[in-house]
Amino acid sequence: MELRQLQLFLAAAEEGSITAAAKRMHLTQPALSRQIKALEEELGVELFTRGAHSVNLTPAGKTLLEEGGKLLDRAERVVKQVRATAEGGEPLRIGYAPSLAGSLLGHALERFSQIHPRVRVLLSDLSSAEMRDGLAQGNLDVVVTVPWEGDTQSVGWTTIRRHRMGLAVPEAHPLAKKKKISLADLDGQKLLLYSRADYPEYWQAVTRLFREHGLQAKVAGEFDGVTSLGAALAAGLGVAIVTAESRFDRVLTRPIEPEPEPVCVAAGVPLGRDISPVVQVFVEEMRAVAAEEEKESG
């Protein structure tokens, strides 16, 4: 079975039409039909039942659709790995916000290393300001964070996923007894925030939420990262608006109603510079992992 035949079969299965598949694959309809017929003869099964203007998968065709897609994905990975072997060991320099990219980053890098085993990955846990400088000065190849406002001319963004927001509360806090937190519950609470200087996008989003709902914020502390914020939460110094997936010791994360606008996590690369295939593969793996996690979580 040739990979090209499998690609043509998958196109026909997805389109439900030989004509549409031929157009998509830049072939004539008879040429595509011959390839699929040859595949059926080689396998000794019928893959489609053919109507006047459409095709439907047989049970055997459904099996090939599911397993063939996996086979093509694996073949593409092999091609990438072969190409990567011929590449030098240039490092991939990544700046990231751990509160947003932590879980995604680990899984994506595990898969990335299978494709590019010779590439050295340099990870830097940085603030938004540090990531801006790193890209501008050529010290970073890609950043994973919330897109910065006003940087559309210097940074190109690829959306990775959108995180729901929740409220992190110490286990002994009165709000910890509630399964859902209303926005009204936040009025007058001691609020712990990521630093305004280091994370201006986060600060703007939180203050905008309070302003739009007429809430009074009592800022009890600003923190330069997820570790220091988690320590303050565990010490009972206040509550914090974080991504719903955030996990801290001795702290619970509760959903908020009405639900705040999700936060967008994206990969940013400098515009005006050639983006290496290595960076492109990393971004693709981040998107793939995010899509799989969202599918599993429903």
Contacts in CASP RR format, 6 or more apart in sequence:
PFRMAT RR
TARGET T0000
AUTHOR 0000-0000-0000
METHOD contacts of the structure
MODEL  1
MELRQLQLFLAAAEEGSITAAAKRMHLTQPALSRQIKALEEELGVELFTR
GAHSVNLTPAGKTLLEEGGKLLDRAERVVKQVRATAEGGEPLRIGYAPSL
AGSLLGHALERFSQIHPRVRVLLSDLSSAEMRDGLAQGNLDVVVTVPWEG
DTQSVGWTTIRRHRMGLAVPEAHPLAKKKKISLADLDGQKLLLYSRADYP
EYWQAVTRLFREHGLQAKVAGEFDGVTSLGAALAAGLGVAIVTAESRFDR
VLTRPIEPEPEPVCVAAGVPLGRDISPVVQVFVEEMRAVAAEEEKESG
1 39 0 8 1.000
1 42 0 8 1.000
1 43 0 8 1.000
3 71 0 8 1.000
3 72 0 8 1.000
3 75 0 8 1.000
4 35 0 8 1.000
5 35 0 8 1.000
5 36 0 8 1.000
5 38 0 8 1.000
5 39 0 8 1.000
6 39 0 8 1.000
6 64 0 8 1.000
6 68 0 8 1.000
6 69 0 8 1.000
6 71 0 8 1.000
6 72 0 8 1.000
7 25 0 8 1.000
7 72 0 8 1.000
8 21 0 8 1.000
8 25 0 8 1.000
8 27 0 8 1.000
8 32 0 8 1.000
8 35 0 8 1.000
8 36 0 8 1.000
8 39 0 8 1.000
9 36 0 8 1.000
9 39 0 8 1.000
9 47 0 8 1.000
9 64 0 8 1.000
9 65 0 8 1.000
10 65 0 8 1.000
10 68 0 8 1.000
10 69 0 8 1.000
10 72 0 8 1.000
11 21 0 8 1.000
11 24 0 8 1.000
11 25 0 8 1.000
11 32 0 8 1.000
12 18 0 8 1.000
12 21 0 8 1.000
12 32 0 8 1.000
12 36 0 8 1.000
12 48 0 8 1.000
12 55 0 8 1.000
13 47 0 8 1.000
13 48 0 8 1.000
13 55 0 8 1.000
13 57 0 8 1.000
13 61 0 8 1.000
13 65 0 8 1.000
14 21 0 8 1.000
15 21 0 8 1.000
15 24 0 8 1.000
16 54 0 8 1.000
16 55 0 8 1.000
16 56 0 8 1.000
17 53 0 8 1.000
17 54 0 8 1.000
17 55 0 8 1.000
18 29 0 8 1.000
18 32 0 8 1.000
18 33 0 8 1.000
18 36 0 8 1.000
18 50 0 8 1.000
18 55 0 8 1.000
19 29 0 8 1.000
19 53 0 8 1.000
21 32 0 8 1.000
22 28 0 8 1.000
22 29 0 8 1.000
22 31 0 8 1.000
22 32 0 8 1.000
25 32 0 8 1.000
36 47 0 8 1.000
36 48 0 8 1.000
39 47 0 8 1.000
40 46 0 8 1.000
40 47 0 8 1.000
43 60 0 8 1.000
43 64 0 8 1.000
45 58 0 8 1.000
45 60 0 8 1.000
45 61 0 8 1.000
46 58 0 8 1.000
46 60 0 8 1.000
47 57 0 8 1.000
47 58 0 8 1.000
47 60 0 8 1.000
47 61 0 8 1.000
47 64 0 8 1.000
48 55 0 8 1.000
48 56 0 8 1.000
48 57 0 8 1.000
48 58 0 8 1.000
48 61 0 8 1.000
49 55 0 8 1.000
49 56 0 8 1.000
49 57 0 8 1.000
49 58 0 8 1.000
57 65 0 8 1.000
77 114 0 8 1.000
77 115 0 8 1.000
80 115 0 8 1.000
80 116 0 8 1.000
80 281 0 8 1.000
81 114 0 8 1.000
81 115 0 8 1.000
81 116 0 8 1.000
81 117 0 8 1.000
83 277 0 8 1.000
84 115 0 8 1.000
84 116 0 8 1.000
84 117 0 8 1.000
84 118 0 8 1.000
84 119 0 8 1.000
84 278 0 8 1.000
85 117 0 8 1.000
85 118 0 8 1.000
87 116 0 8 1.000
87 118 0 8 1.000
87 119 0 8 1.000
87 277 0 8 1.000
87 278 0 8 1.000
88 118 0 8 1.000
89 118 0 8 1.000
89 119 0 8 1.000
89 120 0 8 1.000
90 119 0 8 1.000
90 120 0 8 1.000
90 276 0 8 1.000
90 278 0 8 1.000
91 119 0 8 1.000
91 120 0 8 1.000
91 121 0 8 1.000
91 122 0 8 1.000
92 112 0 8 1.000
92 116 0 8 1.000
92 119 0 8 1.000
92 120 0 8 1.000
92 121 0 8 1.000
92 122 0 8 1.000
92 141 0 8 1.000
92 142 0 8 1.000
92 278 0 8 1.000
92 279 0 8 1.000
92 282 0 8 1.000
93 122 0 8 1.000
93 124 0 8 1.000
93 139 0 8 1.000
93 140 0 8 1.000
93 141 0 8 1.000
93 142 0 8 1.000
94 105 0 8 1.000
94 121 0 8 1.000
94 122 0 8 1.000
94 123 0 8 1.000
94 124 0 8 1.000
94 140 0 8 1.000
94 141 0 8 1.000
94 142 0 8 1.000
94 143 0 8 1.000
94 144 0 8 1.000
94 282 0 8 1.000
95 123 0 8 1.000
95 124 0 8 1.000
95 125 0 8 1.000
95 126 0 8 1.000
95 131 0 8 1.000
95 134 0 8 1.000
95 140 0 8 1.000
95 142 0 8 1.000
95 143 0 8 1.000
95 144 0 8 1.000
95 145 0 8 1.000
96 102 0 8 1.000
96 105 0 8 1.000
96 123 0 8 1.000
96 124 0 8 1.000
96 125 0 8 1.000
96 126 0 8 1.000
96 131 0 8 1.000
96 143 0 8 1.000
96 144 0 8 1.000
96 145 0 8 1.000
97 125 0 8 1.000
97 126 0 8 1.000
97 127 0 8 1.000
97 128 0 8 1.000
97 131 0 8 1.000
97 144 0 8 1.000
97 145 0 8 1.000
97 146 0 8 1.000
97 199 0 8 1.000
98 125 0 8 1.000
98 225 0 8 1.000
98 226 0 8 1.000
99 194 0 8 1.000
99 225 0 8 1.000
99 226 0 8 1.000
99 229 0 8 1.000
99 242 0 8 1.000
99 243 0 8 1.000
99 246 0 8 1.000
100 144 0 8 1.000
100 145 0 8 1.000
100 146 0 8 1.000
100 163 0 8 1.000
100 243 0 8 1.000
100 263 0 8 1.000
100 265 0 8 1.000
101 144 0 8 1.000
101 145 0 8 1.000
101 160 0 8 1.000
101 265 0 8 1.000
103 245 0 8 1.000
103 293 0 8 1.000
104 144 0 8 1.000
104 160 0 8 1.000
104 161 0 8 1.000
104 265 0 8 1.000
104 286 0 8 1.000
104 289 0 8 1.000
104 290 0 8 1.000
104 293 0 8 1.000
105 123 0 8 1.000
105 144 0 8 1.000
105 286 0 8 1.000
107 289 0 8 1.000
107 293 0 8 1.000
108 282 0 8 1.000
108 285 0 8 1.000
108 286 0 8 1.000
108 288 0 8 1.000
108 289 0 8 1.000
109 121 0 8 1.000
109 282 0 8 1.000
109 285 0 8 1.000
111 285 0 8 1.000
111 288 0 8 1.000
111 289 0 8 1.000
112 119 0 8 1.000
112 121 0 8 1.000
112 281 0 8 1.000
112 282 0 8 1.000
112 285 0 8 1.000
113 119 0 8 1.000
113 121 0 8 1.000
115 281 0 8 1.000
115 285 0 8 1.000
116 278 0 8 1.000
116 281 0 8 1.000
119 278 0 8 1.000
124 130 0 8 1.000
124 140 0 8 1.000
126 134 0 8 1.000
126 143 0 8 1.000
127 195 0 8 1.000
127 197 0 8 1.000
127 198 0 8 1.000
127 199 0 8 1.000
127 224 0 8 1.000
127 225 0 8 1.000
128 145 0 8 1.000
128 146 0 8 1.000
128 148 0 8 1.000
128 198 0 8 1.000
128 199 0 8 1.000
128 200 0 8 1.000
128 201 0 8 1.000
129 197 0 8 1.000
129 198 0 8 1.000
129 200 0 8 1.000
130 198 0 8 1.000
131 140 0 8 1.000
131 143 0 8 1.000
131 145 0 8 1.000
132 148 0 8 1.000
132 151 0 8 1.000
133 139 0 8 1.000
134 140 0 8 1.000
135 143 0 8 1.000
135 154 0 8 1.000
135 155 0 8 1.000
135 268 0 8 1.000
135 269 0 8 1.000
135 270 0 8 1.000
136 154 0 8 1.000
136 270 0 8 1.000
138 270 0 8 1.000
141 269 0 8 1.000
141 276 0 8 1.000
141 278 0 8 1.000
141 279 0 8 1.000
142 267 0 8 1.000
142 268 0 8 1.000
142 269 0 8 1.000
142 279 0 8 1.000
142 282 0 8 1.000
142 283 0 8 1.000
143 267 0 8 1.000
143 268 0 8 1.000
144 160 0 8 1.000
144 265 0 8 1.000
144 266 0 8 1.000
144 267 0 8 1.000
144 268 0 8 1.000
144 286 0 8 1.000
145 265 0 8 1.000
145 266 0 8 1.000
145 268 0 8 1.000
146 201 0 8 1.000
146 202 0 8 1.000
146 263 0 8 1.000
146 264 0 8 1.000
146 265 0 8 1.000
146 266 0 8 1.000
147 155 0 8 1.000
147 157 0 8 1.000
147 201 0 8 1.000
147 264 0 8 1.000
147 266 0 8 1.000
147 268 0 8 1.000
148 155 0 8 1.000
148 201 0 8 1.000
149 201 0 8 1.000
149 204 0 8 1.000
153 271 0 8 1.000
154 270 0 8 1.000
154 271 0 8 1.000
155 268 0 8 1.000
155 269 0 8 1.000
155 270 0 8 1.000
155 271 0 8 1.000
156 268 0 8 1.000
156 269 0 8 1.000
156 270 0 8 1.000
156 271 0 8 1.000
157 266 0 8 1.000
157 267 0 8 1.000
157 268 0 8 1.000
158 266 0 8 1.000
158 267 0 8 1.000
158 268 0 8 1.000
158 269 0 8 1.000
158 283 0 8 1.000
158 287 0 8 1.000
159 264 0 8 1.000
159 265 0 8 1.000
159 266 0 8 1.000
160 265 0 8 1.000
160 266 0 8 1.000
160 267 0 8 1.000
160 283 0 8 1.000
160 286 0 8 1.000
160 287 0 8 1.000
160 290 0 8 1.000
161 265 0 8 1.000
161 290 0 8 1.000
161 291 0 8 1.000
161 293 0 8 1.000
161 294 0 8 1.000
162 262 0 8 1.000
162 263 0 8 1.000
162 264 0 8 1.000
162 265 0 8 1.000
163 243 0 8 1.000
163 244 0 8 1.000
163 245 0 8 1.000
163 262 0 8 1.000
163 263 0 8 1.000
163 265 0 8 1.000
164 243 0 8 1.000
164 244 0 8 1.000
164 255 0 8 1.000
164 259 0 8 1.000
164 262 0 8 1.000
165 241 0 8 1.000
165 242 0 8 1.000
165 243 0 8 1.000
165 244 0 8 1.000
165 256 0 8 1.000
165 259 0 8 1.000
165 260 0 8 1.000
165 261 0 8 1.000
165 262 0 8 1.000
165 263 0 8 1.000
166 181 0 8 1.000
166 241 0 8 1.000
166 242 0 8 1.000
166 243 0 8 1.000
166 244 0 8 1.000
166 246 0 8 1.000
166 253 0 8 1.000
166 254 0 8 1.000
166 255 0 8 1.000
166 256 0 8 1.000
166 260 0 8 1.000
167 175 0 8 1.000
167 181 0 8 1.000
167 186 0 8 1.000
167 239 0 8 1.000
167 240 0 8 1.000
167 241 0 8 1.000
167 242 0 8 1.000
167 253 0 8 1.000
167 254 0 8 1.000
167 255 0 8 1.000
167 256 0 8 1.000
168 230 0 8 1.000
168 233 0 8 1.000
168 239 0 8 1.000
168 240 0 8 1.000
168 241 0 8 1.000
168 242 0 8 1.000
168 246 0 8 1.000
168 248 0 8 1.000
168 251 0 8 1.000
168 252 0 8 1.000
168 253 0 8 1.000
169 175 0 8 1.000
169 176 0 8 1.000
169 181 0 8 1.000
169 233 0 8 1.000
169 238 0 8 1.000
169 239 0 8 1.000
169 251 0 8 1.000
169 252 0 8 1.000
169 253 0 8 1.000
169 254 0 8 1.000
170 176 0 8 1.000
170 233 0 8 1.000
170 234 0 8 1.000
170 235 0 8 1.000
170 236 0 8 1.000
170 238 0 8 1.000
170 239 0 8 1.000
170 250 0 8 1.000
170 251 0 8 1.000
170 252 0 8 1.000
171 250 0 8 1.000
171 251 0 8 1.000
171 252 0 8 1.000
172 236 0 8 1.000
173 236 0 8 1.000
173 238 0 8 1.000
173 239 0 8 1.000
175 181 0 8 1.000
175 185 0 8 1.000
175 189 0 8 1.000
175 239 0 8 1.000
175 254 0 8 1.000
176 252 0 8 1.000
176 254 0 8 1.000
178 185 0 8 1.000
178 254 0 8 1.000
179 254 0 8 1.000
179 255 0 8 1.000
180 254 0 8 1.000
180 255 0 8 1.000
180 256 0 8 1.000
180 257 0 8 1.000
181 254 0 8 1.000
181 255 0 8 1.000
181 256 0 8 1.000
181 257 0 8 1.000
182 256 0 8 1.000
182 257 0 8 1.000
183 209 0 8 1.000
183 213 0 8 1.000
183 215 0 8 1.000
183 256 0 8 1.000
183 257 0 8 1.000
183 258 0 8 1.000
184 215 0 8 1.000
186 210 0 8 1.000
186 215 0 8 1.000
186 217 0 8 1.000
186 239 0 8 1.000
186 256 0 8 1.000
187 214 0 8 1.000
187 215 0 8 1.000
187 216 0 8 1.000
188 215 0 8 1.000
188 216 0 8 1.000
188 217 0 8 1.000
188 218 0 8 1.000
189 218 0 8 1.000
189 238 0 8 1.000
189 239 0 8 1.000
190 218 0 8 1.000
190 220 0 8 1.000
190 237 0 8 1.000
190 238 0 8 1.000
190 239 0 8 1.000
191 206 0 8 1.000
191 217 0 8 1.000
191 218 0 8 1.000
191 219 0 8 1.000
191 220 0 8 1.000
191 221 0 8 1.000
191 238 0 8 1.000
191 239 0 8 1.000
191 240 0 8 1.000
191 241 0 8 1.000
192 220 0 8 1.000
192 221 0 8 1.000
192 222 0 8 1.000
192 223 0 8 1.000
192 229 0 8 1.000
192 232 0 8 1.000
192 233 0 8 1.000
192 237 0 8 1.000
192 238 0 8 1.000
192 239 0 8 1.000
192 240 0 8 1.000
193 202 0 8 1.000
193 203 0 8 1.000
193 206 0 8 1.000
193 219 0 8 1.000
193 221 0 8 1.000
193 222 0 8 1.000
193 223 0 8 1.000
193 240 0 8 1.000
193 241 0 8 1.000
194 202 0 8 1.000
194 203 0 8 1.000
194 222 0 8 1.000
194 223 0 8 1.000
194 224 0 8 1.000
194 225 0 8 1.000
194 229 0 8 1.000
195 203 0 8 1.000
195 222 0 8 1.000
195 223 0 8 1.000
195 224 0 8 1.000
195 225 0 8 1.000
196 203 0 8 1.000
196 222 0 8 1.000
198 224 0 8 1.000
198 225 0 8 1.000
202 263 0 8 1.000
205 260 0 8 1.000
205 261 0 8 1.000
205 263 0 8 1.000
206 217 0 8 1.000
206 241 0 8 1.000
207 217 0 8 1.000
209 215 0 8 1.000
209 241 0 8 1.000
209 260 0 8 1.000
209 261 0 8 1.000
210 216 0 8 1.000
210 217 0 8 1.000
220 237 0 8 1.000
220 238 0 8 1.000
221 232 0 8 1.000
221 237 0 8 1.000
223 229 0 8 1.000
223 230 0 8 1.000
223 232 0 8 1.000
226 246 0 8 1.000
229 240 0 8 1.000
229 242 0 8 1.000
229 248 0 8 1.000
230 240 0 8 1.000
230 248 0 8 1.000
230 249 0 8 1.000
230 251 0 8 1.000
232 238 0 8 1.000
233 239 0 8 1.000
233 240 0 8 1.000
233 248 0 8 1.000
233 250 0 8 1.000
233 251 0 8 1.000
234 248 0 8 1.000
234 249 0 8 1.000
234 250 0 8 1.000
234 251 0 8 1.000
241 256 0 8 1.000
241 260 0 8 1.000
242 253 0 8 1.000
243 263 0 8 1.000
244 253 0 8 1.000
244 255 0 8 1.000
245 253 0 8 1.000
246 253 0 8 1.000
247 253 0 8 1.000
265 290 0 8 1.000
267 282 0 8 1.000
267 283 0 8 1.000
267 286 0 8 1.000
269 275 0 8 1.000
269 279 0 8 1.000
269 283 0 8 1.000
END
